[in-house]
């Protein structure tokens, strides 16, 4: 019996985000967690790594869901102790660049990543 891996989920989450299906991407992320895949900074299956969090943030960014990106970042930093990386911040920048309200408040990005 084949089971989805972290890589499978990451690709699905990214694909959903590119297609504007952020709700499906979030559902897949939740499904990973319910399956017992826990966040970690080390990519040892079955663990959720920074790649998975980046996939979800990217999905939200591509879908214009700025308000959903920041809670994922906070969960990475505080709840899961998973260190954001360059890809994380690039996804956040993409999200902010696509949000008209954020463009009117450039300090919002700085506040988000402190």
Secondary structure as UniProt FT lines:
FT   HELIX           6..18
FT   TURN            19..20
FT   HELIX           22..34
FT   TURN            35..36
FT   STRAND          38..39
FT   STRAND          47..48
FT   HELIX           50..62
FT   TURN            63..64
FT   HELIX           66..74
FT   HELIX           75..79
FT   HELIX           86..97
FT   HELIX           100..103
FT   HELIX           107..113
//
